[in-house]
Amino acid sequence: MSPSAPTAALLLLADGRLPAGGHAHSGGLEAAVAAGWVVDVETLAAFLRGRLATAGLVAAALAAAACALASTGASDDDWRTLDAEADARTASPALRDASRRQGRQLLRAGAAVWPDPQQRSGHAQGHMWSSSVPRTKRAPHHAVALGMVAAAAGLSRGEAALAAAHGSVTGPASAGVRLLSLDPLAVHAVLGRLAAEVDEVAMAATAAAAGPVPELPWATAPLLDVGAEWHAAQEVRLFAS
């Protein structure tokens, strides 16, 4: 594999156009808009920064841990432990359901794009779509699925964390353009200003994932949990979550 190939794979995995269903989810922004918490570019920037520091950090750490497990080989108990830790860090039942739906869709996309990681010499050793995934019995959380797919693509746990941290803000940012008819250039300028923070969160998550799984970050965002439950009860909504 050429030195540039892993970078290209990371760009592909982090691309919002990957057909993994991410466009159908707002990352809690639709509920925040409905509640009046986000009304313009400035309040969107505050929402994204808060989400990055909480849900983004947790997702990045889970993705890094999953990538490490999938890259080195893991037992069913290892995957069950990681799944339980992801559940424990997702207080809202609505968010847990949405996360698993996204995880299922991402695995489907990953299996199509990188169908046989075992054939890639030197990468994703021990990872098996046919064993690691179905034996969990439930679809994995989105962040865990992201780590699995990153490993299948030959990426490192740091790159998996970066993809997760990046997605934690770009998804809601894109939703903000649609929900509030914001200027796409202004929204992307916000993302540009957040880039260094995304890198910092990814590095912190990667370092945390080197330790025991139960000690992964626990950063919480109660308003995201409350908003998710409110959003799930609405009959009319633009996004699934």
KEGU-957314 format. One line per field, with one value per residue: residue number from 1; x, y, z of N, C-alpha, C in turn; chain; residue in three letters. Coordinates in steps of 0.1 Angstrom, whole numbers, plus 5000, padded with zeros to 4 digits. Example, Ala and Ser with C-alpha at 12.3 -4.5 7.8 and 13.67 -1.06 7.14 Angstrom:
% residues 2
resi [1 / 2];
n_xx [5132 / 5128];
n_yy [4943 / 4978];
n_zz [5078 / 5071];
ca_xx [5123 / 5137];
ca_yy [4955 / 4989];
ca_zz [5078 / 5071];
c_xx [5132 / 5129];
c_yy [4967 / 5000];
c_zz [5078 / 5079];
chain [A / A];
resn [Ala / Ser];
% end
This chain:
% residues 241
resi [1 / 2 / 3 / 4 / 5 / 6 / 7 / 8 / 9 / 10 / 11 / 12 / 13 / 14 / 15 / 16 / 17 / 18 / 19 / 20 / 21 / 22 / 23 / 24 / 25 / 26 / 27 / 28 / 29 / 30 / 31 / 32 / 33 / 34 / 35 / 36 / 37 / 38 / 39 / 40 / 41 / 42 / 43 / 44 / 45 / 46 / 47 / 48 / 49 / 50 / 51 / 52 / 53 / 54 / 55 / 56 / 57 / 58 / 59 / 60 / 61 / 62 / 63 / 64 / 65 / 66 / 67 / 68 / 69 / 70 / 71 / 72 / 73 / 74 / 75 / 76 / 77 / 78 / 79 / 80 / 81 / 82 / 83 / 84 / 85 / 86 / 87 / 88 / 89 / 90 / 91 / 92 / 93 / 94 / 95 / 96 / 97 / 98 / 99 / 100 / 101 / 102 / 103 / 104 / 105 / 106 / 107 / 108 / 109 / 110 / 111 / 112 / 113 / 114 / 115 / 116 / 117 / 118 / 119 / 120 / 121 / 122 / 123 / 124 / 125 / 126 / 127 / 128 / 129 / 130 / 131 / 132 / 133 / 134 / 135 / 136 / 137 / 138 / 139 / 140 / 141 / 142 / 143 / 144 / 145 / 146 / 147 / 148 / 149 / 150 / 151 / 152 / 153 / 154 / 155 / 156 / 157 / 158 / 159 / 160 / 161 / 162 / 163 / 164 / 165 / 166 / 167 / 168 / 169 / 170 / 171 / 172 / 173 / 174 / 175 / 176 / 177 / 178 / 179 / 180 / 181 / 182 / 183 / 184 / 185 / 186 / 187 / 188 / 189 / 190 / 191 / 192 / 193 / 194 / 195 / 196 / 197 / 198 / 199 / 200 / 201 / 202 / 203 / 204 / 205 / 206 / 207 / 208 / 209 / 210 / 211 / 212 / 213 / 214 / 215 / 216 / 217 / 218 / 219 / 220 / 221 / 222 / 223 / 224 / 225 / 226 / 227 / 228 / 229 / 230 / 231 / 232 / 233 / 234 / 235 / 236 / 237 / 238 / 239 / 240 / 241];
n_xx [5009 / 5006 / 5021 / 5003 / 4978 / 4964 / 4956 / 4939 / 4919 / 4910 / 4899 / 4878 / 4863 / 4855 / 4840 / 4810 / 4794 / 4795 / 4776 / 4761 / 4740 / 4743 / 4734 / 4708 / 4706 / 4708 / 4724 / 4713 / 4708 / 4684 / 4664 / 4676 / 4673 / 4645 / 4639 / 4649 / 4675 / 4695 / 4699 / 4712 / 4743 / 4763 / 4752 / 4750 / 4777 / 4785 / 4770 / 4782 / 4808 / 4803 / 4792 / 4813 / 4832 / 4820 / 4799 / 4814 / 4840 / 4837 / 4827 / 4849 / 4868 / 4856 / 4856 / 4883 / 4891 / 4876 / 4887 / 4913 / 4908 / 4897 / 4918 / 4938 / 4927 / 4901 / 4882 / 4849 / 4840 / 4855 / 4844 / 4818 / 4822 / 4831 / 4808 / 4790 / 4801 / 4798 / 4770 / 4766 / 4775 / 4757 / 4730 / 4704 / 4676 / 4666 / 4687 / 4705 / 4692 / 4692 / 4719 / 4727 / 4712 / 4725 / 4750 / 4746 / 4740 / 4764 / 4782 / 4772 / 4778 / 4806 / 4814 / 4808 / 4826 / 4851 / 4855 / 4870 / 4890 / 4909 / 4925 / 4943 / 4974 / 4992 / 4974 / 4946 / 4946 / 4932 / 4907 / 4873 / 4846 / 4826 / 4826 / 4833 / 4814 / 4786 / 4784 / 4781 / 4754 / 4737 / 4733 / 4763 / 4771 / 4773 / 4798 / 4815 / 4811 / 4823 / 4850 / 4855 / 4852 / 4871 / 4894 / 4892 / 4897 / 4923 / 4932 / 4946 / 4941 / 4942 / 4934 / 4909 / 4897 / 4899 / 4882 / 4858 / 4856 / 4856 / 4832 / 4814 / 4809 / 4806 / 4784 / 4761 / 4765 / 4761 / 4733 / 4724 / 4726 / 4705 / 4683 / 4681 / 4685 / 4711 / 4740 / 4761 / 4789 / 4795 / 4789 / 4808 / 4831 / 4829 / 4834 / 4860 / 4873 / 4870 / 4887 / 4913 / 4906 / 4891 / 4912 / 4926 / 4908 / 4906 / 4932 / 4933 / 4914 / 4925 / 4947 / 4934 / 4922 / 4942 / 4943 / 4925 / 4893 / 4869 / 4878 / 4875 / 4867 / 4840 / 4824 / 4795 / 4764 / 4737 / 4716 / 4715 / 4707 / 4681 / 4669 / 4670 / 4651 / 4628 / 4627 / 4623 / 4597 / 4582 / 4559 / 4563 / 4592 / 4624 / 4648 / 4661 / 4672];
n_yy [4988 / 5022 / 5052 / 5073 / 5061 / 5053 / 5079 / 5087 / 5068 / 5076 / 5101 / 5092 / 5077 / 5097 / 5113 / 5130 / 5122 / 5094 / 5066 / 5060 / 5067 / 5090 / 5115 / 5116 / 5123 / 5147 / 5150 / 5160 / 5186 / 5194 / 5193 / 5212 / 5235 / 5236 / 5241 / 5266 / 5271 / 5272 / 5295 / 5310 / 5315 / 5321 / 5309 / 5283 / 5277 / 5277 / 5255 / 5234 / 5235 / 5227 / 5202 / 5188 / 5187 / 5170 / 5147 / 5143 / 5138 / 5115 / 5097 / 5097 / 5084 / 5059 / 5050 / 5049 / 5029 / 5007 / 5004 / 4996 / 4972 / 4957 / 4957 / 4942 / 4918 / 4904 / 4891 / 4878 / 4887 / 4910 / 4927 / 4927 / 4941 / 4966 / 4974 / 4975 / 4996 / 5017 / 5019 / 5027 / 5052 / 5066 / 5080 / 5085 / 5067 / 5070 / 5081 / 5059 / 5041 / 5054 / 5056 / 5029 / 5023 / 5039 / 5027 / 5001 / 5008 / 5020 / 4998 / 4983 / 4999 / 5000 / 4973 / 4970 / 4988 / 4982 / 4952 / 4928 / 4928 / 4910 / 4902 / 4922 / 4927 / 4932 / 4950 / 4956 / 4931 / 4901 / 4911 / 4904 / 4906 / 4887 / 4875 / 4893 / 4912 / 4901 / 4885 / 4901 / 4904 / 4925 / 4955 / 4974 / 5003 / 5036 / 5048 / 5027 / 5010 / 5027 / 5026 / 4999 / 4998 / 5016 / 5002 / 4981 / 4995 / 4999 / 5019 / 5038 / 5038 / 5064 / 5078 / 5068 / 5080 / 5107 / 5108 / 5103 / 5125 / 5146 / 5140 / 5145 / 5172 / 5181 / 5168 / 5179 / 5205 / 5206 / 5199 / 5222 / 5241 / 5233 / 5234 / 5260 / 5276 / 5287 / 5304 / 5285 / 5290 / 5306 / 5287 / 5267 / 5282 / 5284 / 5257 / 5256 / 5272 / 5256 / 5235 / 5231 / 5224 / 5201 / 5184 / 5184 / 5171 / 5146 / 5137 / 5136 / 5116 / 5094 / 5089 / 5083 / 5060 / 5041 / 5031 / 5012 / 5000 / 5006 / 5031 / 5050 / 5083 / 5100 / 5122 / 5142 / 5154 / 5167 / 5182 / 5174 / 5148 / 5152 / 5166 / 5147 / 5128 / 5143 / 5149 / 5124 / 5119 / 5135 / 5139 / 5151 / 5157 / 5166 / 5153 / 5120 / 5119];
n_zz [5000 / 4991 / 5005 / 5004 / 5003 / 5028 / 5037 / 5016 / 5020 / 5045 / 5039 / 5023 / 5041 / 5059 / 5043 / 5038 / 5018 / 5016 / 5013 / 5038 / 5053 / 5069 / 5062 / 5070 / 5096 / 5122 / 5144 / 5167 / 5162 / 5150 / 5171 / 5188 / 5172 / 5171 / 5197 / 5200 / 5207 / 5189 / 5164 / 5145 / 5127 / 5147 / 5171 / 5162 / 5159 / 5186 / 5195 / 5180 / 5190 / 5216 / 5212 / 5200 / 5222 / 5239 / 5231 / 5207 / 5216 / 5231 / 5211 / 5194 / 5210 / 5214 / 5187 / 5182 / 5200 / 5191 / 5165 / 5172 / 5185 / 5163 / 5145 / 5157 / 5165 / 5183 / 5211 / 5215 / 5240 / 5243 / 5224 / 5234 / 5258 / 5249 / 5236 / 5257 / 5271 / 5253 / 5253 / 5279 / 5279 / 5265 / 5273 / 5265 / 5254 / 5228 / 5214 / 5216 / 5200 / 5175 / 5171 / 5168 / 5145 / 5127 / 5129 / 5118 / 5092 / 5084 / 5086 / 5066 / 5044 / 5047 / 5043 / 5017 / 5004 / 5014 / 5012 / 5019 / 5042 / 5053 / 5032 / 5028 / 5032 / 5061 / 5072 / 5092 / 5106 / 5118 / 5118 / 5111 / 5091 / 5092 / 5117 / 5139 / 5138 / 5134 / 5157 / 5179 / 5181 / 5182 / 5162 / 5161 / 5180 / 5163 / 5165 / 5172 / 5150 / 5131 / 5139 / 5134 / 5106 / 5098 / 5105 / 5087 / 5064 / 5066 / 5083 / 5110 / 5147 / 5155 / 5132 / 5129 / 5152 / 5144 / 5122 / 5135 / 5153 / 5135 / 5120 / 5140 / 5141 / 5114 / 5104 / 5119 / 5112 / 5084 / 5085 / 5097 / 5077 / 5061 / 5079 / 5088 / 5067 / 5063 / 5052 / 5033 / 5030 / 5052 / 5073 / 5067 / 5072 / 5100 / 5106 / 5097 / 5116 / 5137 / 5132 / 5144 / 5170 / 5165 / 5158 / 5182 / 5199 / 5187 / 5191 / 5219 / 5223 / 5211 / 5227 / 5251 / 5243 / 5244 / 5269 / 5294 / 5284 / 5301 / 5311 / 5292 / 5278 / 5295 / 5289 / 5290 / 5276 / 5286 / 5275 / 5249 / 5252 / 5263 / 5243 / 5222 / 5231 / 5231 / 5203 / 5192 / 5197 / 5181 / 5155 / 5130 / 5113 / 5100 / 5101 / 5111 / 5135];
ca_xx [5000 / 5014 / 5020 / 4991 / 4965 / 4956 / 4950 / 4927 / 4909 / 4904 / 4890 / 4866 / 4855 / 4850 / 4832 / 4796 / 4787 / 4795 / 4762 / 4759 / 4728 / 4745 / 4726 / 4694 / 4707 / 4712 / 4733 / 4707 / 4706 / 4670 / 4658 / 4681 / 4667 / 4631 / 4639 / 4654 / 4689 / 4704 / 4691 / 4720 / 4757 / 4770 / 4747 / 4754 / 4792 / 4785 / 4765 / 4791 / 4819 / 4799 / 4790 / 4827 / 4838 / 4812 / 4796 / 4825 / 4852 / 4833 / 4826 / 4862 / 4875 / 4851 / 4860 / 4897 / 4892 / 4871 / 4897 / 4924 / 4903 / 4895 / 4931 / 4947 / 4919 / 4894 / 4873 / 4835 / 4839 / 4861 / 4834 / 4806 / 4826 / 4831 / 4794 / 4784 / 4807 / 4792 / 4757 / 4766 / 4778 / 4746 / 4720 / 4691 / 4672 / 4664 / 4701 / 4710 / 4685 / 4697 / 4733 / 4727 / 4708 / 4736 / 4761 / 4742 / 4741 / 4778 / 4788 / 4768 / 4786 / 4820 / 4816 / 4808 / 4837 / 4863 / 4848 / 4878 / 4902 / 4919 / 4934 / 4951 / 4986 / 4997 / 4964 / 4933 / 4949 / 4923 / 4893 / 4865 / 4832 / 4817 / 4827 / 4833 / 4801 / 4773 / 4784 / 4776 / 4740 / 4730 / 4742 / 4771 / 4769 / 4779 / 4813 / 4821 / 4811 / 4833 / 4863 / 4856 / 4853 / 4885 / 4904 / 4891 / 4903 / 4938 / 4935 / 4950 / 4931 / 4942 / 4926 / 4895 / 4893 / 4898 / 4870 / 4847 / 4856 / 4852 / 4818 / 4806 / 4806 / 4802 / 4770 / 4752 / 4768 / 4753 / 4719 / 4721 / 4723 / 4691 / 4672 / 4680 / 4688 / 4723 / 4750 / 4770 / 4802 / 4796 / 4790 / 4821 / 4840 / 4829 / 4842 / 4875 / 4878 / 4870 / 4896 / 4923 / 4899 / 4888 / 4925 / 4930 / 4899 / 4910 / 4945 / 4930 / 4906 / 4934 / 4955 / 4925 / 4919 / 4953 / 4941 / 4914 / 4880 / 4861 / 4883 / 4873 / 4860 / 4825 / 4818 / 4781 / 4757 / 4723 / 4706 / 4714 / 4698 / 4667 / 4664 / 4668 / 4638 / 4617 / 4627 / 4618 / 4583 / 4576 / 4553 / 4568 / 4606 / 4631 / 4659 / 4658 / 4677];
ca_yy [5000 / 5034 / 5061 / 5081 / 5053 / 5055 / 5092 / 5087 / 5060 / 5084 / 5111 / 5085 / 5073 / 5109 / 5121 / 5130 / 5115 / 5080 / 5062 / 5053 / 5072 / 5101 / 5127 / 5116 / 5126 / 5160 / 5151 / 5167 / 5200 / 5197 / 5196 / 5224 / 5246 / 5237 / 5247 / 5280 / 5272 / 5275 / 5304 / 5316 / 5310 / 5322 / 5299 / 5271 / 5275 / 5273 / 5242 / 5225 / 5234 / 5219 / 5188 / 5183 / 5185 / 5160 / 5136 / 5141 / 5132 / 5101 / 5090 / 5095 / 5074 / 5046 / 5046 / 5045 / 5016 / 4997 / 5002 / 4989 / 4958 / 4951 / 4956 / 4932 / 4906 / 4906 / 4881 / 4882 / 4894 / 4923 / 4934 / 4930 / 4951 / 4979 / 4977 / 4980 / 5009 / 5027 / 5020 / 5034 / 5066 / 5071 / 5079 / 5086 / 5055 / 5075 / 5082 / 5046 / 5035 / 5061 / 5052 / 5015 / 5023 / 5044 / 5017 / 4991 / 5013 / 5022 / 4985 / 4978 / 5006 / 4996 / 4960 / 4972 / 4996 / 4974 / 4939 / 4917 / 4933 / 4900 / 4901 / 4934 / 4923 / 4942 / 4959 / 4950 / 4917 / 4895 / 4916 / 4896 / 4910 / 4875 / 4871 / 4903 / 4920 / 4894 / 4879 / 4911 / 4901 / 4938 / 4964 / 4982 / 5018 / 5042 / 5051 / 5014 / 5006 / 5035 / 5020 / 4986 / 5001 / 5022 / 4991 / 4974 / 5003 / 5000 / 5031 / 5036 / 5042 / 5079 / 5082 / 5065 / 5090 / 5119 / 5107 / 5104 / 5139 / 5154 / 5138 / 5150 / 5186 / 5183 / 5164 / 5189 / 5218 / 5204 / 5200 / 5236 / 5248 / 5229 / 5237 / 5274 / 5283 / 5294 / 5306 / 5274 / 5295 / 5310 / 5275 / 5261 / 5291 / 5279 / 5244 / 5259 / 5277 / 5245 / 5224 / 5228 / 5217 / 5187 / 5177 / 5182 / 5161 / 5133 / 5132 / 5132 / 5104 / 5084 / 5086 / 5076 / 5046 / 5033 / 5025 / 5002 / 5005 / 5013 / 5044 / 5059 / 5095 / 5099 / 5135 / 5141 / 5166 / 5164 / 5188 / 5165 / 5136 / 5157 / 5170 / 5135 / 5122 / 5152 / 5148 / 5111 / 5119 / 5144 / 5132 / 5157 / 5161 / 5165 / 5143 / 5109 / 5121];
ca_zz [5000 / 4990 / 5017 / 5003 / 5003 / 5040 / 5037 / 5007 / 5027 / 5056 / 5033 / 5018 / 5053 / 5065 / 5034 / 5041 / 5007 / 5018 / 5014 / 5051 / 5060 / 5078 / 5058 / 5076 / 5110 / 5125 / 5155 / 5178 / 5159 / 5147 / 5183 / 5193 / 5165 / 5175 / 5211 / 5200 / 5212 / 5177 / 5155 / 5135 / 5126 / 5160 / 5180 / 5156 / 5163 / 5200 / 5196 / 5174 / 5199 / 5228 / 5208 / 5198 / 5234 / 5247 / 5222 / 5198 / 5223 / 5234 / 5198 / 5189 / 5218 / 5211 / 5174 / 5183 / 5207 / 5182 / 5155 / 5178 / 5186 / 5150 / 5139 / 5164 / 5168 / 5196 / 5214 / 5217 / 5253 / 5241 / 5217 / 5243 / 5268 / 5243 / 5233 / 5269 / 5275 / 5244 / 5258 / 5292 / 5276 / 5257 / 5283 / 5259 / 5246 / 5214 / 5209 / 5215 / 5188 / 5163 / 5170 / 5163 / 5131 / 5119 / 5129 / 5109 / 5078 / 5082 / 5084 / 5052 / 5034 / 5048 / 5038 / 5002 / 5000 / 5018 / 5014 / 5024 / 5048 / 5056 / 5021 / 5028 / 5040 / 5070 / 5077 / 5097 / 5109 / 5127 / 5117 / 5102 / 5091 / 5094 / 5131 / 5149 / 5137 / 5138 / 5171 / 5189 / 5181 / 5179 / 5154 / 5170 / 5179 / 5152 / 5167 / 5172 / 5136 / 5125 / 5142 / 5126 / 5091 / 5097 / 5105 / 5074 / 5054 / 5068 / 5090 / 5124 / 5156 / 5155 / 5120 / 5132 / 5161 / 5137 / 5114 / 5144 / 5157 / 5123 / 5118 / 5151 / 5138 / 5100 / 5102 / 5124 / 5104 / 5072 / 5089 / 5100 / 5064 / 5056 / 5088 / 5091 / 5054 / 5065 / 5042 / 5034 / 5032 / 5066 / 5081 / 5065 / 5079 / 5114 / 5106 / 5095 / 5128 / 5147 / 5128 / 5154 / 5181 / 5161 / 5159 / 5196 / 5205 / 5181 / 5197 / 5233 / 5223 / 5207 / 5239 / 5260 / 5239 / 5247 / 5282 / 5296 / 5278 / 5310 / 5314 / 5281 / 5283 / 5298 / 5287 / 5288 / 5271 / 5290 / 5266 / 5237 / 5256 / 5264 / 5229 / 5215 / 5235 / 5225 / 5189 / 5188 / 5200 / 5171 / 5143 / 5118 / 5115 / 5088 / 5103 / 5119 / 5149];
c_xx [5009 / 5012 / 5007 / 4978 / 4958 / 4950 / 4938 / 4916 / 4902 / 4895 / 4877 / 4857 / 4848 / 4841 / 4817 / 4788 / 4788 / 4781 / 4760 / 4748 / 4730 / 4737 / 4712 / 4694 / 4713 / 4721 / 4727 / 4704 / 4691 / 4662 / 4663 / 4675 / 4652 / 4630 / 4644 / 4668 / 4698 / 4695 / 4699 / 4734 / 4764 / 4765 / 4750 / 4769 / 4793 / 4780 / 4775 / 4803 / 4815 / 4798 / 4804 / 4833 / 4832 / 4810 / 4807 / 4837 / 4849 / 4833 / 4840 / 4870 / 4870 / 4855 / 4875 / 4899 / 4887 / 4881 / 4909 / 4920 / 4902 / 4908 / 4940 / 4940 / 4913 / 4884 / 4859 / 4833 / 4845 / 4851 / 4822 / 4810 / 4825 / 4816 / 4787 / 4788 / 4800 / 4777 / 4757 / 4769 / 4768 / 4733 / 4706 / 4687 / 4671 / 4678 / 4707 / 4705 / 4691 / 4711 / 4735 / 4722 / 4719 / 4748 / 4758 / 4744 / 4756 / 4785 / 4785 / 4777 / 4801 / 4823 / 4815 / 4821 / 4850 / 4859 / 4857 / 4891 / 4912 / 4929 / 4944 / 4963 / 4991 / 4987 / 4952 / 4935 / 4939 / 4909 / 4886 / 4851 / 4823 / 4817 / 4825 / 4820 / 4789 / 4773 / 4781 / 4761 / 4731 / 4739 / 4750 / 4767 / 4777 / 4794 / 4820 / 4822 / 4822 / 4847 / 4865 / 4859 / 4867 / 4896 / 4904 / 4897 / 4918 / 4942 / 4940 / 4939 / 4930 / 4934 / 4912 / 4889 / 4891 / 4885 / 4858 / 4845 / 4851 / 4837 / 4809 / 4802 / 4801 / 4788 / 4760 / 4753 / 4760 / 4738 / 4715 / 4719 / 4709 / 4680 / 4670 / 4683 / 4700 / 4732 / 4760 / 4785 / 4805 / 4797 / 4803 / 4833 / 4841 / 4836 / 4857 / 4881 / 4879 / 4881 / 4907 / 4918 / 4895 / 4901 / 4928 / 4921 / 4903 / 4923 / 4942 / 4923 / 4915 / 4943 / 4947 / 4923 / 4930 / 4952 / 4929 / 4901 / 4871 / 4865 / 4882 / 4865 / 4845 / 4818 / 4804 / 4775 / 4742 / 4713 / 4705 / 4705 / 4683 / 4661 / 4662 / 4654 / 4626 / 4616 / 4620 / 4603 / 4575 / 4571 / 4559 / 4582 / 4613 / 4642 / 4654 / 4662 / 4684];
c_yy [5012 / 5043 / 5069 / 5074 / 5055 / 5068 / 5093 / 5079 / 5068 / 5095 / 5104 / 5082 / 5086 / 5117 / 5119 / 5123 / 5100 / 5075 / 5053 / 5059 / 5084 / 5113 / 5128 / 5120 / 5139 / 5161 / 5159 / 5181 / 5203 / 5200 / 5209 / 5236 / 5248 / 5244 / 5262 / 5282 / 5276 / 5283 / 5310 / 5310 / 5310 / 5311 / 5285 / 5267 / 5271 / 5259 / 5232 / 5224 / 5226 / 5205 / 5181 / 5179 / 5174 / 5147 / 5133 / 5134 / 5117 / 5092 / 5087 / 5084 / 5060 / 5041 / 5042 / 5031 / 5005 / 4994 / 4994 / 4974 / 4951 / 4949 / 4945 / 4919 / 4908 / 4894 / 4887 / 4890 / 4908 / 4932 / 4937 / 4940 / 4965 / 4983 / 4982 / 4993 / 5020 / 5029 / 5029 / 5049 / 5073 / 5070 / 5079 / 5073 / 5059 / 5076 / 5069 / 5039 / 5041 / 5057 / 5038 / 5015 / 5028 / 5034 / 5006 / 4996 / 5015 / 5009 / 4980 / 4986 / 5002 / 4982 / 4960 / 4978 / 4988 / 4960 / 4928 / 4922 / 4923 / 4898 / 4912 / 4931 / 4935 / 4951 / 4951 / 4935 / 4912 / 4901 / 4907 / 4901 / 4899 / 4871 / 4882 / 4911 / 4912 / 4888 / 4888 / 4910 / 4914 / 4946 / 4972 / 4996 / 5024 / 5043 / 5038 / 5009 / 5014 / 5030 / 5007 / 4989 / 5008 / 5012 / 4983 / 4982 / 5005 / 5012 / 5028 / 5041 / 5058 / 5084 / 5079 / 5076 / 5104 / 5119 / 5109 / 5119 / 5148 / 5153 / 5144 / 5165 / 5188 / 5179 / 5174 / 5202 / 5217 / 5205 / 5215 / 5244 / 5245 / 5234 / 5252 / 5283 / 5292 / 5295 / 5294 / 5279 / 5299 / 5298 / 5268 / 5269 / 5287 / 5266 / 5246 / 5264 / 5266 / 5234 / 5221 / 5220 / 5203 / 5179 / 5174 / 5171 / 5147 / 5128 / 5128 / 5119 / 5092 / 5080 / 5079 / 5062 / 5036 / 5026 / 5016 / 5008 / 5011 / 5027 / 5054 / 5071 / 5093 / 5113 / 5135 / 5155 / 5164 / 5170 / 5180 / 5153 / 5140 / 5160 / 5157 / 5128 / 5130 / 5150 / 5135 / 5110 / 5128 / 5136 / 5138 / 5162 / 5158 / 5154 / 5132 / 5111 / 5135];
c_zz [5000 / 5002 / 5016 / 5004 / 5016 / 5041 / 5028 / 5014 / 5038 / 5050 / 5028 / 5030 / 5059 / 5056 / 5037 / 5030 / 5007 / 5021 / 5027 / 5059 / 5069 / 5075 / 5065 / 5091 / 5112 / 5137 / 5167 / 5174 / 5156 / 5160 / 5189 / 5185 / 5169 / 5189 / 5211 / 5205 / 5201 / 5167 / 5144 / 5135 / 5139 / 5170 / 5175 / 5160 / 5177 / 5202 / 5191 / 5184 / 5211 / 5224 / 5206 / 5211 / 5243 / 5238 / 5212 / 5204 / 5226 / 5221 / 5193 / 5196 / 5215 / 5197 / 5174 / 5189 / 5198 / 5170 / 5160 / 5180 / 5173 / 5143 / 5145 / 5167 / 5182 / 5198 / 5215 / 5229 / 5251 / 5234 / 5226 / 5253 / 5261 / 5240 / 5246 / 5274 / 5266 / 5249 / 5271 / 5290 / 5267 / 5265 / 5276 / 5251 / 5231 / 5207 / 5207 / 5202 / 5176 / 5161 / 5164 / 5149 / 5122 / 5118 / 5119 / 5095 / 5075 / 5079 / 5070 / 5042 / 5035 / 5042 / 5022 / 4997 / 5003 / 5022 / 5021 / 5030 / 5052 / 5044 / 5020 / 5037 / 5048 / 5076 / 5082 / 5101 / 5120 / 5126 / 5107 / 5103 / 5095 / 5109 / 5140 / 5149 / 5141 / 5152 / 5182 / 5190 / 5179 / 5170 / 5164 / 5169 / 5168 / 5153 / 5167 / 5158 / 5128 / 5127 / 5134 / 5111 / 5089 / 5097 / 5092 / 5063 / 5056 / 5076 / 5104 / 5134 / 5157 / 5143 / 5122 / 5142 / 5154 / 5128 / 5123 / 5149 / 5146 / 5120 / 5128 / 5149 / 5124 / 5098 / 5106 / 5116 / 5091 / 5074 / 5092 / 5088 / 5060 / 5066 / 5090 / 5078 / 5056 / 5053 / 5043 / 5036 / 5046 / 5076 / 5079 / 5072 / 5094 / 5115 / 5105 / 5108 / 5139 / 5143 / 5138 / 5166 / 5178 / 5162 / 5173 / 5202 / 5200 / 5188 / 5212 / 5233 / 5220 / 5219 / 5249 / 5256 / 5241 / 5261 / 5283 / 5290 / 5288 / 5314 / 5302 / 5285 / 5285 / 5296 / 5283 / 5283 / 5274 / 5280 / 5253 / 5240 / 5257 / 5251 / 5221 / 5218 / 5230 / 5210 / 5185 / 5189 / 5189 / 5159 / 5130 / 5121 / 5102 / 5089 / 5112 / 5133 / 5150];
chain [A / A / A / A / A / A / A / A / A / A / A / A / A / A / A / A / A / A / A / A / A / A / A / A / A / A / A / A / A / A / A / A / A / A / A / A / A / A / A / A / A / A / A / A / A / A / A / A / A / A / A / A / A / A / A / A / A / A / A / A / A / A / A / A / A / A / A / A / A / A / A / A / A / A / A / A / A / A / A / A / A / A / A / A / A / A / A / A / A / A / A / A / A / A / A / A / A / A / A / A / A / A / A / A / A / A / A / A / A / A / A / A / A / A / A / A / A / A / A / A / A / A / A / A / A / A / A / A / A / A / A / A / A / A / A / A / A / A / A / A / A / A / A / A / A / A / A / A / A / A / A / A / A / A / A / A / A / A / A / A / A / A / A / A / A / A / A / A / A / A / A / A / A / A / A / A / A / A / A / A / A / A / A / A / A / A / A / A / A / A / A / A / A / A / A / A / A / A / A / A / A / A / A / A / A / A / A / A / A / A / A / A / A / A / A / A / A / A / A / A / A / A / A / A / A / A / A / A / A / A / A / A / A / A / A / A / A / A / A / A / A];
resn [Met / Ser / Pro / Ser / Ala / Pro / Thr / Ala / Ala / Leu / Leu / Leu / Leu / Ala / Asp / Gly / Arg / Leu / Pro / Ala / Gly / Gly / His / Ala / His / Ser / Gly / Gly / Leu / Glu / Ala / Ala / Val / Ala / Ala / Gly / Trp / Val / Val / Asp / Val / Glu / Thr / Leu / Ala / Ala / Phe / Leu / Arg / Gly / Arg / Leu / Ala / Thr / Ala / Gly / Leu / Val / Ala / Ala / Ala / Leu / Ala / Ala / Ala / Ala / Cys / Ala / Leu / Ala / Ser / Thr / Gly / Ala / Ser / Asp / Asp / Asp / Trp / Arg / Thr / Leu / Asp / Ala / Glu / Ala / Asp / Ala / Arg / Thr / Ala / Ser / Pro / Ala / Leu / Arg / Asp / Ala / Ser / Arg / Arg / Gln / Gly / Arg / Gln / Leu / Leu / Arg / Ala / Gly / Ala / Ala / Val / Trp / Pro / Asp / Pro / Gln / Gln / Arg / Ser / Gly / His / Ala / Gln / Gly / His / Met / Trp / Ser / Ser / Ser / Val / Pro / Arg / Thr / Lys / Arg / Ala / Pro / His / His / Ala / Val / Ala / Leu / Gly / Met / Val / Ala / Ala / Ala / Ala / Gly / Leu / Ser / Arg / Gly / Glu / Ala / Ala / Leu / Ala / Ala / Ala / His / Gly / Ser / Val / Thr / Gly / Pro / Ala / Ser / Ala / Gly / Val / Arg / Leu / Leu / Ser / Leu / Asp / Pro / Leu / Ala / Val / His / Ala / Val / Leu / Gly / Arg / Leu / Ala / Ala / Glu / Val / Asp / Glu / Val / Ala / Met / Ala / Ala / Thr / Ala / Ala / Ala / Ala / Gly / Pro / Val / Pro / Glu / Leu / Pro / Trp / Ala / Thr / Ala / Pro / Leu / Leu / Asp / Val / Gly / Ala / Glu / Trp / His / Ala / Ala / Gln / Glu / Val / Arg / Leu / Phe / Ala / Ser];
% end
